[in-house]
Structure formats: structure tokens, C-alpha cells
């Protein structure tokens, strides 16, 4: 009789282990799709932030056209992935990319300014200033003293 009780107790423990193993196996199967969904959400939020940053730079450049020589405005980026900011024939372009997803998205700002190409992987402030009849854009570390 004592052996029968111990066997049943062992059987319950074994069944509990099987159920626990099945649960964790199921959770591991969901991990891949959940990670991809998270990466997609991060990329989407970053795309909205890049578009907003481009609009902010465009608005700053338009308001500087009304101000005098030496005027400047700042804009701050909120980077979650990788940004590449460069000039092409259409003007200043913000390109965001996600290595995990293997996708990129470009935003044309419509700003024609002197700018040194940069790659951004963290928060950065840019200063846009009116100099010598044109617009200059600097990273804060490279910006001249503002008046």
C-alpha cells in the first residue's frame, strides 16, 4: 500500500513537469513573432519621430527666412533606431533603418542647407542658422556660439 501512494505522488509530479515543459515550449514558439512585432513597433514609432523632426527642421528654416542674419533655432531628435541625415538633389533627407527588420524609410525635408552628413544612433540636437544668405545646419557640438 505505501508503494502505491508514492507511485501516485511521483506520477503527479511527472505530469506537472510535462505540463510545465509544454507551457514553456509554447512560450518559446511565440517568442520569435513577439520579438518581430516589438521591432516593427519600435521602427514605426521611430519613423513618426523622424517625420516630426523633419517637419520641425522645415518649420525652423521657414521662420529663419523672416529673421535677420545670424539668427538660429534648435531642433532635437528622438532616435530609437539608426538615422542617416544627408543632402541630395531634393534637399535634406532623413533616412531611418532597422538592421533587425532589414528595412529603411526616407523622409525629404525640403530644406536646402549646408550640412555635413551624419549618422545618428542616439538623441542629438541640431542648430539651424541663417548665415551668409543661406542656411547652415550644425550638430550642437559643432555649432558656433549663438547670440
N, C-alpha and C positions, 0 to 999 in steps of 0.2 A: 504494500500500500504506500509506503513512504516513497518508493521509487516512482510510482505513478504521479504523485504530486510534483515531484521535482522535474519530471519529464514535461508535464504540462506547463510549468513555470518556464522551463527552457524553451518550449515551443512558442510561448507568448513573447519572450524576448527576441527570438529569431524572427517572428512575424513583425514585431515592432522595427527591427533592423531592416527588414525588407521594405516596409512601408517608408521608412526614413530614407533609404537609398533611392527608392523610386521618386520620392519628392525632390531630392537634391538633383537627380538626373534630369527631371523635368525642368527644374530651375536653370540648370546648365544649358539646356536646349534653348531656353528663352533669352539667355544672356546675350547672344550674338545679335538678334533682332533688336533688343532693347538698347544695346550699345550703338547700333546704327541709327536708331530713332533719336537718341540723345545727340549724336554727332550732327545729324540733319537739323535738329532744333537749334543747336549752337550756331551752325552755319547760317541758318535763316535769320536768327537774331543779329548776327554779325553783318549780314547783308543789309538789314534795315538800318543798322548803326552807320555803315559806310555810306548808304544813300543819304541819310540825315546829315552826316559830316560833309558830304559834297554840297548839299543844299546850303549848309551853314557857311561854307567857304564861298559859294556863289553869292549869297546874300551879303557877306562881308565885302567882297570885291565890288559889288554894285554900290554899296554905301560909301566905299572909299572913293568912288568916282565923283561923288559930290563934295568930298573933303579936300583939303589942301595937301600940298607936297609934304611928305614926312609922316603923314597920318598912318596909323596901324590898327589892326584888330587881331584878336586871337581866336583860335578855334581849337577845341580839344577832341581828340578821337577816343573812342571806346572800343579797342581792338580785342577780339576774342580768338581769332584765328591768325592768319598771316595776311598783311596788306602790302601791296606794292603800289606806290604812288609815282607816276611818271608823266611826262609830256609826250603827246603825239600830235599829229596834224589837227585833231579836233580840239585840242587843249589839254587841260589837266585831267588825268584818268586815275581812278581808284580801282584797283583790281584786288579782289579778295579770293583766297584759295584755301581749300581744306585738303591736306595731304591724306587724311584717313578716308575721305569720300572720293578724292581724286577729281574734284570739280572746281571751277573758277567762275567768277562773275565780275563783269566790268561795269563801272559807272562813269560816264562822262560828265564832268562838272561844268563844261562850257567856259572855263576860265583860261585865259591866255596870259600866263605869267612866267617869269624866270623862276625856275625851280630845279633843284638838284634831286635827281631820282633817289628814292629811299624805299627800304623795306622795313615794315613795322610789325613787331610781334607783341607789343605792349602799348599801354596808354602813352600818348605823346601830344604835346601842344604845338600847333603851328601858328606862326605870326605872318599875316599878310599885310604888306605895307606898300604905300604909293611912293615910288622913288623914280626920279628922272623921267617922268611922264609915263611910266609903266608900273606894273605890279611885280613885286618880289615876294616869294614865299620862303620862309626860313623855319627850320626846326628851332625850338626855343634855345637850345644850346648854341646855335649859330647866329641867332638874331642880333642885330645891332641894338644899342641902348635906345629905348623908346623915350620920347619927350613928353 
